[in-house]
Amino acid sequence: MSPSPMRRELDDTTGAAGAASATTTRPAIGAPSSGDVGFTVNRERQTVTVDNRTTLLDWLREQAGLTGAKKGCNEGACGACTVLVDGERTNACLTLVVQCAGREIVTVEGLAGPGGRLHPVQQAFIDHDAFQCGYCTPGQVISAVACIAEGHATDEATVREWMSGNLCRCSAYPQIAAAVLDAAARMRRA
């Protein structure tokens, strides 16, 4: 077995970016490959043992059985995997479970209130027919909840700008914007 190249050799042959990725892809010698992580998901406290490389999206879908967040691009570009982490929009496909230690995660499954009463955003999406195929809908709904909480649901142009990280291939954007504005108005009245 040949010895590992020195960092200087990597810099010379692959450039600094290549060297950085080459030195960060392997875990440190003796580093644990899994660990226990405690966090809250949809108001339920959990402690799980996970491989340190497991994404939040994969864990939610494959281990927790919460399949609302979808794997679209797996690059953080489409928003289909959007969840709330401590109230902030987060691409679950780019977030490792270990990064969520001690944090609160909310998925679309966790939005409904007591007795299954829909969240105002969920109800507005239904009322405005703000979906077609439905694939992007969970991410759109979660992002809409955050958009309203952030104070960006003031007019259609602002909603479109702040929801632009969530793509809809069916082009239901007018209905989505209308649903967000309606939900914001309902929540102000409540």
N, CA, C and O of each residue as an XYZ file, in Angstrom:
760
protein
N       0.849     -1.176      0.000
C       0.000      0.000      0.000
C       0.890      1.233      0.000
O       1.806      1.346      0.815
N       0.622      2.144     -0.904
C       1.449      3.346     -0.989
C       1.036      4.341      0.079
O      -0.126      4.372      0.486
N       1.977      5.156      0.537
C       1.644      6.127      1.571
C       0.718      7.207      1.015
O       0.684      7.456     -0.190
N      -0.028      7.839      1.914
C      -0.918      8.937      1.519
C      -0.096     10.110      1.027
O       0.986     10.365      1.556
N      -0.588     10.838      0.016
C       0.148     12.008     -0.446
C       0.181     13.079      0.640
O      -0.746     13.200      1.441
N       1.238     13.834      0.652
C       1.357     14.938      1.596
C       0.426     16.057      1.156
O       0.091     16.151     -0.025
N       0.009     16.896      2.072
C      -0.885     17.994      1.735
C      -0.267     18.879      0.658
O      -0.971     19.327     -0.247
N       1.025     19.136      0.738
C       1.693     19.971     -0.264
C       1.543     19.353     -1.651
O       1.321     20.066     -2.629
N       1.666     18.020     -1.738
C       1.499     17.355     -3.020
C       0.071     17.498     -3.527
O      -0.143     17.681     -4.725
N      -0.909     17.416     -2.632
C      -2.293     17.594     -3.044
C      -2.516     19.001     -3.568
O      -3.172     19.184     -4.593
N      -1.974     20.004     -2.871
C      -2.102     21.381     -3.323
C      -1.524     21.552     -4.719
O      -2.094     22.258     -5.551
N      -0.396     20.906     -4.973
C       0.253     21.043     -6.273
C      -0.498     20.318     -7.379
O      -0.488     20.765     -8.526
N      -1.148     19.203     -7.053
C      -1.766     18.392     -8.102
C      -3.252     18.631     -8.288
O      -3.767     18.464     -9.394
N      -3.946     19.015     -7.240
C      -5.398     19.157     -7.358
C      -5.878     20.557     -7.046
O      -7.067     20.836     -7.207
N      -5.032     21.424     -6.618
C      -5.461     22.759     -6.225
C      -5.921     22.763     -4.784
O      -6.141     21.707     -4.190
N      -6.065     23.944     -4.225
C      -6.449     24.076     -2.823
C      -7.830     23.500     -2.557
O      -8.049     22.879     -1.516
N      -8.780     23.699     -3.495
C     -10.131     23.172     -3.282
C     -10.107     21.659     -3.227
O     -10.767     21.054     -2.382
N      -9.349     21.044     -4.124
C      -9.245     19.587     -4.120
C      -8.606     19.088     -2.841
O      -9.019     18.066     -2.294
N      -7.612     19.795     -2.367
C      -6.945     19.396     -1.129
C      -7.898     19.489      0.045
O      -7.920     18.608      0.904
N      -8.693     20.563      0.087
C      -9.619     20.731      1.196
C     -10.635     19.600      1.212
O     -10.919     19.039      2.269
N     -11.187     19.259      0.047
C     -12.176     18.189      0.040
C     -11.520     16.845      0.315
O     -12.122     15.982      0.953
N     -10.302     16.659     -0.156
C      -9.618     15.391      0.078
C      -9.301     15.196      1.555
O      -9.298     14.065      2.042
N      -9.036     16.277      2.267
C      -8.682     16.131      3.673
C      -9.904     16.102      4.573
O      -9.778     15.751      5.746
N     -11.095     16.461      4.069
C     -12.269     16.481      4.936
C     -13.241     15.340      4.656
O     -14.236     15.209      5.369
N     -12.991     14.518      3.654
C     -13.951     13.460      3.342
C     -13.798     12.253      4.232
O     -14.759     11.502      4.396
N     -12.643     12.032      4.811
C     -12.428     10.885      5.690
C     -12.549     11.314      7.145
O     -12.059     12.378      7.524
N     -13.203     10.484      7.968
C     -13.257     10.835      9.387
C     -11.862     10.734     10.004
O     -11.013      9.984      9.525
N     -11.645     11.480     11.045
C     -10.373     11.428     11.755
C     -10.165     10.025     12.303
O     -11.122      9.325     12.634
N      -8.917      9.630     12.393
C      -8.595      8.307     12.917
C      -9.149      8.203     14.330
O      -8.891      9.050     15.185
N      -9.909      7.153     14.551
C     -10.499      6.940     15.863
C     -11.811      7.672     16.092
O     -12.428      7.512     17.145
N     -12.248      8.472     15.125
C     -13.514      9.186     15.287
C     -14.661      8.186     15.221
O     -14.636      7.267     14.402
N     -15.671      8.360     16.082
C     -16.795      7.427     16.041
C     -17.588      7.612     14.745
O     -17.737      8.733     14.259
N     -18.093      6.510     14.190
C     -18.864      6.609     12.962
C     -20.357      6.765     13.236
O     -21.140      7.012     12.319
N     -20.744      6.619     14.495
C     -22.136      6.833     14.866
C     -22.182      7.356     16.289
O     -21.202      7.302     17.032
N     -23.355      7.866     16.644
C     -23.509      8.390     17.992
C     -24.969      8.619     18.327
O     -25.849      8.505     17.474
N     -25.206      8.944     19.584
C     -26.555      9.242     20.045
C     -26.813     10.735     19.894
O     -25.963     11.566     20.216
N     -28.000     11.058     19.401
C     -28.396     12.445     19.202
C     -29.783     12.626     19.799
O     -30.696     11.847     19.523
N     -29.933     13.655     20.613
C     -31.227     13.959     21.212
C     -31.788     15.236     20.626
O     -31.077     16.233     20.505
N     -33.067     15.213     20.259
C     -33.738     16.379     19.698
C     -35.239     16.173     19.807
O     -35.695     15.112     20.231
N     -35.998     17.175     19.429
C     -37.456     17.101     19.445
C     -37.951     17.114     18.005
O     -37.550     17.961     17.207
N     -38.825     16.167     17.684
C     -39.446     16.129     16.361
C     -40.955     16.178     16.553
O     -41.543     15.294     17.176
N     -41.568     17.216     16.014
C     -43.026     17.374     16.091
C     -43.539     17.206     17.523
O     -44.483     16.460     17.783
N     -42.894     17.918     18.433
C     -43.255     17.989     19.849
C     -42.955     16.720     20.633
O     -43.398     16.592     21.774
N     -42.218     15.781     20.054
C     -41.846     14.554     20.772
C     -40.334     14.491     20.928
O     -39.591     14.517     19.946
N     -39.889     14.406     22.186
C     -38.459     14.306     22.482
C     -37.957     12.923     22.078
O     -38.592     11.911     22.376
N     -36.811     12.887     21.395
C     -36.251     11.621     20.934
C     -34.750     11.605     21.144
O     -34.091     12.643     21.085
N     -34.220     10.428     21.388
C     -32.781     10.198     21.361
C     -32.575      9.009     20.447
O     -33.144      7.939     20.666
N     -31.760      9.198     19.422
C     -31.549      8.153     18.425
C     -30.058      7.927     18.220
O     -29.239      8.818     18.448
N     -29.729      6.733     17.789
C     -28.361      6.412     17.411
C     -28.306      6.433     15.895
O     -29.047      5.709     15.229
N     -27.427      7.266     15.351
C     -27.339      7.407     13.898
C     -25.890      7.390     13.434
O     -24.975      7.738     14.179
N     -25.709      6.986     12.207
C     -24.424      7.133     11.529
C     -24.208      8.640     11.388
O     -25.138      9.361     11.026
N     -23.022      9.119     11.662
C     -22.750     10.557     11.639
C     -22.957     11.196     10.269
O     -23.037     12.420     10.165
N     -23.043     10.385      9.224
C     -23.221     10.920      7.871
C     -24.680     10.953      7.434
O     -24.965     11.345      6.302
N     -25.606     10.558      8.290
C     -27.016     10.478      7.926
C     -27.625     11.866      7.855
O     -27.510     12.656      8.792
N     -28.274     12.158      6.731
C     -28.953     13.456      6.611
C     -30.273     13.416      7.375
O     -30.859     12.357      7.598
N     -30.712     14.592      7.760
C     -31.992     14.710      8.444
C     -33.111     14.179      7.552
O     -34.020     13.506      8.039
N     -33.057     14.469      6.263
C     -34.082     13.993      5.339
C     -34.144     12.471      5.317
O     -35.223     11.891      5.431
N     -32.999     11.828      5.171
C     -32.991     10.368      5.139
C     -33.491      9.786      6.453
O     -34.245      8.813      6.446
N     -33.084     10.364      7.584
C     -33.538      9.859      8.879
C     -35.048     10.028      9.020
O     -35.743      9.098      9.427
N     -35.558     11.219      8.682
C     -36.997     11.467      8.804
C     -37.794     10.454      7.991
O     -38.760      9.872      8.485
N     -37.389     10.250      6.758
C     -38.132      9.375      5.854
C     -37.939      7.890      6.163
O     -38.905      7.127      6.189
N     -36.703      7.487      6.393
C     -36.397      6.059      6.502
C     -36.475      5.506      7.916
O     -36.807      4.335      8.099
N     -36.180      6.320      8.915
C     -36.176      5.832     10.294
C     -37.409      6.284     11.073
O     -38.006      5.499     11.810
N     -37.785      7.544     10.909
C     -38.914      8.074     11.678
C     -40.252      7.836     10.986
O     -41.300      7.979     11.614
N     -40.234      7.476      9.707
C     -41.478      7.235      8.976
C     -42.244      8.499      8.643
O     -43.435      8.445      8.337
N     -41.569      9.638      8.701
C     -42.194     10.924      8.365
C     -41.823     11.242      6.918
O     -40.750     11.780      6.647
N     -42.711     10.908      6.005
C     -42.389     10.987      4.583
C     -42.900     12.253      3.904
O     -42.876     12.344      2.677
N     -43.360     13.228      4.678
C     -43.835     14.481      4.081
C     -42.733     15.213      3.349
O     -42.919     15.628      2.205
N     -41.591     15.380      3.987
C     -40.447     16.026      3.325
C     -39.965     15.092      2.216
O     -39.757     13.900      2.437
N     -39.795     15.649      1.036
C     -39.453     14.832     -0.130
C     -37.998     15.016     -0.549
O     -37.392     16.060     -0.307
N     -37.452     13.978     -1.183
C     -36.111     14.065     -1.757
C     -36.286     14.446     -3.219
O     -36.619     13.608     -4.057
N     -36.059     15.722     -3.513
C     -36.197     16.208     -4.879
C     -34.851     16.229     -5.567
O     -34.510     15.310     -6.313
N     -34.093     17.269     -5.318
C     -32.797     17.441     -5.981
C     -31.650     16.852     -5.169
O     -30.607     16.507     -5.726
N     -31.837     16.735     -3.850
C     -30.797     16.272     -2.920
C     -29.574     17.189     -2.948
O     -28.467     16.765     -2.614
N     -29.776     18.443     -3.347
C     -28.702     19.439     -3.409
C     -29.084     20.751     -2.731
O     -28.297     21.697     -2.739
N     -30.277     20.824     -2.144
C     -30.717     22.049     -1.489
C     -31.220     23.111     -2.438
O     -31.287     24.282     -2.063
N     -31.576     22.741     -3.660
C     -31.979     23.735     -4.658
C     -33.487     23.794     -4.892
O     -33.975     24.781     -5.442
N     -34.242     22.763     -4.490
C     -35.660     22.728     -4.876
C     -36.623     23.020     -3.730
O     -37.750     23.447     -3.983
N     -36.222     22.805     -2.485
C     -37.083     23.085     -1.343
C     -38.079     21.994     -0.990
O     -38.847     22.154     -0.041
N     -38.090     20.884     -1.729
C     -39.050     19.812     -1.433
C     -38.823     19.194     -0.058
O     -39.740     18.601      0.512
N     -37.626     19.326      0.476
C     -37.279     18.718      1.768
C     -37.349     19.705      2.929
O     -36.873     19.395      4.022
N     -37.928     20.880      2.722
C     -37.921     21.926      3.744
C     -38.629     21.485      5.024
O     -39.752     20.981      4.997
N     -37.939     21.691      6.141
C     -38.491     21.482      7.484
C     -38.105     22.704      8.310
O     -37.283     23.515      7.884
N     -38.693     22.828      9.475
C     -38.298     23.897     10.393
C     -37.357     23.313     11.438
O     -37.655     22.284     12.044
N     -36.233     23.967     11.645
C     -35.313     23.607     12.718
C     -35.185     24.852     13.579
O     -34.670     25.880     13.139
N     -35.660     24.744     14.812
C     -35.741     25.891     15.718
C     -36.456     27.064     15.059
O     -36.069     28.219     15.233
N     -37.508     26.751     14.298
C     -38.349     27.772     13.679
C     -37.824     28.337     12.380
O     -38.480     29.186     11.777
N     -36.665     27.896     11.928
C     -36.095     28.418     10.685
C     -36.177     27.381      9.572
O     -35.993     26.187      9.806
N     -36.455     27.853      8.352
C     -36.487     26.952      7.198
C     -35.129     26.299      7.030
O     -34.089     26.955      7.106
N     -35.158     25.006      6.801
C     -33.920     24.253      6.654
C     -34.105     23.199      5.577
O     -35.124     22.510      5.540
N     -33.118     23.076      4.702
C     -33.130     21.997      3.716
C     -32.644     20.736      4.417
O     -31.464     20.612      4.745
N     -33.556     19.809      4.641
C     -33.216     18.589      5.376
C     -32.226     17.720      4.612
O     -31.536     16.899      5.215
N     -32.145     17.887      3.296
C     -31.204     17.073      2.510
C     -29.764     17.519      2.718
O     -28.838     16.764      2.420
N     -29.559     18.723      3.220
C     -28.206     19.252      3.447
C     -27.824     19.298      4.923
O     -26.729     19.740      5.270
N     -28.714     18.847      5.781
C     -28.504     18.929      7.222
C     -28.271     17.529      7.781
O     -29.058     16.615      7.533
N     -27.200     17.369      8.526
C     -26.937     16.079      9.166
C     -27.736     15.981     10.461
O     -27.949     16.984     11.142
N     -28.168     14.792     10.795
C     -28.908     14.586     12.043
C     -28.080     15.077     13.226
O     -28.622     15.694     14.143
N     -26.773     14.812     13.219
C     -25.935     15.215     14.349
C     -25.907     16.729     14.534
O     -25.605     17.205     15.628
N     -26.213     17.491     13.497
C     -26.281     18.948     13.612
C     -27.544     19.403     14.335
O     -27.659     20.571     14.706
N     -28.481     18.500     14.535
C     -29.761     18.835     15.148
C     -29.817     18.542     16.644
O     -30.875     18.667     17.260
N     -28.698     18.159     17.227
C     -28.662     17.835     18.653
C     -29.218     18.996     19.472
O     -28.770     20.135     19.339
N     -30.196     18.692     20.316
C     -30.793     19.685     21.199
C     -31.755     20.641     20.529
O     -32.222     21.586     21.165
N     -32.059     20.425     19.277
C     -32.892     21.371     18.532
C     -34.309     20.846     18.357
O     -34.589     19.675     18.614
N     -35.201     21.734     17.913
C     -36.596     21.372     17.674
C     -36.860     21.337     16.174
O     -36.624     22.317     15.468
N     -37.350     20.201     15.699
C     -37.624     20.000     14.284
C     -39.132     19.882     14.107
O     -39.803     19.179     14.863
N     -39.655     20.571     13.106
C     -41.075     20.460     12.767
C     -41.179     20.109     11.293
O     -40.612     20.782     10.432
N     -41.920     19.036     11.022
C     -42.194     18.620      9.650
C     -43.655     18.940      9.345
O     -44.400     19.360     10.231
N     -44.056     18.744      8.113
C     -45.449     19.018      7.750
C     -46.404     18.163      8.572
O     -47.526     18.588      8.851
N     -45.979     16.965      8.963
C     -46.824     16.097      9.787
C     -47.072     16.695     11.170
O     -48.056     16.351     11.825
N     -46.192     17.581     11.616
C     -46.310     18.156     12.949
C     -47.033     19.491     13.013
O     -47.128     20.091     14.084
N     -47.544     19.965     11.887
C     -48.220     21.272     11.880
C     -49.639     21.228     12.422
O     -50.095     22.187     13.044
N     -50.336     20.131     12.193
C     -51.737     20.044     12.602
C     -51.867     20.219     14.112
O     -50.983     19.843     14.881
N     -52.974     20.789     14.502
C     -53.231     21.034     15.911
C     -53.927     19.861     16.579
O     -54.002     18.771     16.013
N     -54.436     20.085     17.785
C     -55.129     19.034     18.526
C     -56.297     18.465     17.713
O     -57.033     19.199     17.054
N     -56.441     17.163     17.779
C     -57.537     16.515     17.068
C     -57.366     16.508     15.558
O     -58.315     16.231     14.824
N     -56.154     16.815     15.088
C     -55.919     16.818     13.645
C     -56.389     18.075     12.944
O     -56.450     18.111     11.715
N     -56.725     19.117     13.712
C     -57.158     20.385     13.107
C     -56.011     20.954     12.281
O     -54.898     21.119     12.780
N     -56.289     21.249     11.022
C     -55.246     21.731     10.123
C     -54.694     23.082     10.545
O     -55.418     23.926     11.074
N     -53.428     23.273     10.310
C     -52.784     24.570     10.492
C     -53.419     25.528      9.477
O     -53.810     25.089      8.395
N     -53.531     26.820      9.795
C     -54.121     27.764      8.843
C     -53.463     27.751      7.458
O     -54.138     27.978      6.454
N     -52.178     27.492      7.396
C     -51.510     27.430      6.091
C     -51.980     26.194      5.328
O     -52.247     26.271      4.129
N     -52.081     25.066      6.007
C     -52.576     23.861      5.344
C     -53.985     24.075      4.803
O     -54.290     23.682      3.678
N     -54.843     24.702      5.609
C     -56.218     24.955      5.181
C     -56.258     25.922      4.005
O     -57.045     25.738      3.077
N     -55.422     26.941      4.040
C     -55.391     27.910      2.934
C     -54.911     27.252      1.641
O     -55.415     27.574      0.565
N     -53.953     26.344      1.728
C     -53.503     25.634      0.525
C     -54.651     24.833     -0.083
O     -54.790     24.777     -1.305
N     -55.466     24.220      0.753
C     -56.627     23.480      0.254
C     -57.634     24.443     -0.362
O     -58.112     24.225     -1.475
N     -57.955     25.516      0.374
C     -58.963     26.469     -0.084
C     -58.590     27.143     -1.403
O     -59.468     27.478     -2.198
N     -57.286     27.345     -1.641
C     -56.832     28.030     -2.858
C     -56.326     27.065     -3.921
O     -55.785     27.489     -4.942
N     -56.501     25.768     -3.683
C     -56.044     24.751     -4.630
C     -54.585     25.013     -5.015
O     -54.226     25.039     -6.192
N     -53.759     25.204     -3.981
C     -52.362     25.626     -4.170
C     -51.422     24.446     -4.364
O     -50.314     24.420     -3.828
N     -51.878     23.480     -5.133
C     -51.046     22.313     -5.442
C     -51.673     21.624     -6.644
O     -52.860     21.787     -6.926
N     -50.866     20.863     -7.336
C     -51.396     20.025     -8.413
C     -50.954     18.593     -8.165
O     -51.747     17.775     -7.697
N     -49.694     18.273     -8.473
C     -49.246     16.893     -8.242
C     -49.033     16.631     -6.760
O     -49.165     15.491     -6.314
N     -48.708     17.662     -5.987
C     -48.542     17.529     -4.544
C     -47.141     17.219     -4.063
O     -46.888     17.217     -2.858
N     -46.226     16.958     -4.983
C     -44.880     16.565     -4.560
C     -44.192     17.669     -3.758
O     -43.553     17.388     -2.745
N     -44.314     18.908     -4.196
C     -43.639     20.017     -3.516
C     -44.436     20.569     -2.344
O     -43.914     21.356     -1.555
N     -45.698     20.163     -2.224
C     -46.600     20.788     -1.255
C     -46.093     20.781      0.183
O     -46.159     21.828      0.826
N     -45.589     19.672      0.735
C     -45.119     19.735      2.127
C     -44.026     20.794      2.337
O     -44.061     21.537      3.318
N     -43.061     20.861      1.421
C     -42.012     21.873      1.531
C     -42.561     23.280      1.364
O     -42.133     24.205      2.054
N     -43.509     23.441      0.447
C     -44.142     24.754      0.244
C     -44.887     25.189      1.504
O     -44.799     26.347      1.910
N     -45.615     24.267      2.116
C     -46.395     24.582      3.324
C     -45.457     24.985      4.462
O     -45.693     25.989      5.134
N     -44.409     24.218      4.677
C     -43.455     24.541      5.751
C     -42.799     25.888      5.474
O     -42.658     26.704      6.385
N     -42.401     26.127      4.245
C     -41.775     27.397      3.897
C     -42.761     28.552      4.071
O     -42.372     29.643      4.487
N     -44.028     28.316      3.755
C     -45.054     29.351      3.941
C     -45.230     29.700      5.419
O     -45.384     30.869      5.773
N     -45.206     28.684      6.273
C     -45.303     28.932      7.723
C     -44.161     29.843      8.169
O     -44.373     30.793      8.922
N     -42.953     29.546      7.697
C     -41.793     30.370      8.048
C     -41.902     31.764      7.440
O     -41.583     32.755      8.097
N     -42.346     31.846      6.199
C     -42.496     33.137      5.525
C     -43.417     34.066      6.320
O     -43.134     35.252      6.489
N     -44.514     33.501      6.798
C     -45.460     34.283      7.602
C     -44.826     34.673      8.934
O     -44.921     35.828      9.348
N     -44.186     33.731      9.600
C     -43.551     34.002     10.899
C     -42.451     35.055     10.780
O     -42.232     35.838     11.704
N     -41.764     35.071      9.644
C     -40.684     36.042      9.408
C     -41.224     37.431      9.062
O     -40.456     38.391      9.000
N     -42.529     37.546      8.836
C     -43.132     38.837      8.497
C     -43.043     39.195      7.021
O     -43.147     40.367      6.661
N     -42.851     38.192      6.161
C     -42.696     38.465      4.733
C     -43.964     38.242      3.923
O     -43.925     38.332      2.696
N     -45.068     37.958      4.564
C     -46.319     37.727      3.840
C     -47.124     39.016      3.780
O     -48.225     39.106      4.323
N     -46.557     40.009      3.110
C     -47.192     41.324      3.066
C     -47.893     41.613      1.750
O     -48.915     42.298      1.735
N     -47.364     41.105      0.650
C     -47.966     41.277     -0.666
C     -47.462     40.171     -1.576
O     -46.522     39.458     -1.222
N     -48.078     40.019     -2.750
C     -47.756     38.895     -3.618
C     -46.288     38.882     -4.046
O     -45.655     37.827     -4.050
N     -45.748     40.039     -4.403
C     -44.349     40.083     -4.859
C     -43.386     39.666     -3.745
O     -42.415     38.953     -3.998
N     -43.649     40.103     -2.537
C     -42.781     39.750     -1.413
C     -42.894     38.260     -1.100
O     -41.888     37.602     -0.832
N     -44.109     37.731     -1.134
C     -44.297     36.293     -0.897
C     -43.546     35.498     -1.957
O     -42.847     34.539     -1.631
N     -43.682     35.884     -3.210
C     -42.995     35.164     -4.293
C     -41.475     35.187     -4.079
O     -40.797     34.183     -4.296
N     -40.955     36.329     -3.658
C     -39.512     36.436     -3.421
C     -39.075     35.520     -2.286
O     -38.089     34.796     -2.422
N     -39.793     35.542     -1.172
C     -39.386     34.774      0.007
C     -39.748     33.294     -0.089
O     -39.284     32.489      0.718
N     -40.567     32.934     -1.063
C     -40.893     31.523     -1.304
C     -40.109     30.984     -2.501
O     -40.325     29.845     -2.914
N     -39.215     31.777     -3.053
C     -38.532     31.392     -4.291
C     -37.578     30.212     -4.134
O     -37.134     29.659     -5.140
N     -37.255     29.815     -2.931
C     -36.410     28.648     -2.717
C     -37.162     27.336     -2.823
O     -36.572     26.262     -2.709
N     -38.472     27.426     -3.043
C     -39.307     26.233     -3.181
C     -39.874     26.203     -4.595
O     -40.668     27.062     -4.980
N     -39.455     25.208     -5.353
C     -39.881     25.092     -6.741
C     -41.141     24.252     -6.870
O     -41.346     23.293     -6.127
N     -41.992     24.635     -7.842
C     -43.194     23.883     -8.166
C     -43.167     23.648     -9.669
O     -43.342     24.578    -10.456
N     -42.950     22.421    -10.052
C     -42.872     22.102    -11.485
C     -44.225     22.220    -12.168
O     -44.288     22.352    -13.390
N     -45.293     22.177    -11.410
C     -46.637     22.306    -11.996
C     -47.050     23.762    -12.149
O     -48.102     24.051    -12.719
N     -46.236     24.677    -11.647
C     -46.485     26.129    -11.752
C     -47.753     26.581    -11.050
O     -48.557     27.317    -11.623
N     -47.933     26.145     -9.817
C     -49.074     26.591     -9.021
C     -48.740     27.858     -8.238
O     -49.371     28.140     -7.220
N     -47.765     28.615     -8.700
C     -47.284     29.785     -7.957
C     -48.375     30.815     -7.627
O     -48.400     31.309     -6.500
N     -49.278     31.161     -8.558
C     -50.316     32.142     -8.187
C     -51.182     31.655     -7.023
O     -51.508     32.428     -6.122
N     -51.553     30.374     -7.042
C     -52.376     29.826     -5.972
C     -51.580     29.736     -4.665
O     -52.130     29.965     -3.588
N     -50.296     29.405     -4.757
C     -49.453     29.330     -3.561
C     -49.347     30.706     -2.912
O     -49.513     30.835     -1.699
N     -49.073     31.724     -3.705
C     -48.966     33.091     -3.166
C     -50.285     33.519     -2.531
O     -50.291     34.115     -1.454
N     -51.399     33.219     -3.191
C     -52.707     33.570     -2.641
C     -52.956     32.839     -1.322
O     -53.498     33.421     -0.383
N     -52.565     31.577     -1.251
C     -52.752     30.802     -0.023
C     -51.919     31.367      1.121
O     -52.396     31.452      2.252
N     -50.684     31.752      0.836
C     -49.817     32.312      1.877
C     -50.406     33.615      2.413
O     -50.454     33.827      3.624
N     -50.853     34.486      1.507
C     -51.434     35.765      1.939
C     -52.717     35.550      2.733
O     -52.955     36.235      3.728
N     -53.544     34.604      2.298
C     -54.781     34.304      3.012
C     -54.489     33.733      4.398
O     -55.114     34.134      5.379
N     -53.548     32.807      4.480
C     -53.182     32.211      5.775
C     -52.631     33.278      6.714
O     -52.940     33.275      7.906
N     -51.830     34.174      6.195
C     -51.277     35.257      7.034
C     -52.406     36.115      7.591
O     -52.384     36.486      8.765
N     -53.387     36.429      6.758
C     -54.529     37.224      7.221
C     -55.328     36.471      8.270
O     -55.744     37.058      9.269
N     -55.547     35.180      8.059
C     -56.276     34.355      9.037
C     -55.521     34.321     10.372
O     -56.131     34.417     11.436
N     -54.213     34.186     10.308
C     -53.428     34.095     11.534
C     -53.390     35.418     12.281
O     -53.316     35.430     13.510
N     -53.439     36.539     11.556
C     -53.491     37.842     12.226
C     -54.822     38.019     12.953
O     -54.874     38.616     14.028
N     -55.900     37.497     12.359
C     -57.237     37.620     12.964
C     -57.417     36.693     14.158
O     -58.241     36.963     15.033
N     -56.665     35.617     14.202
C     -56.851     34.612     15.271
C     -56.304     35.068     16.596
O     -56.386     34.336     17.583
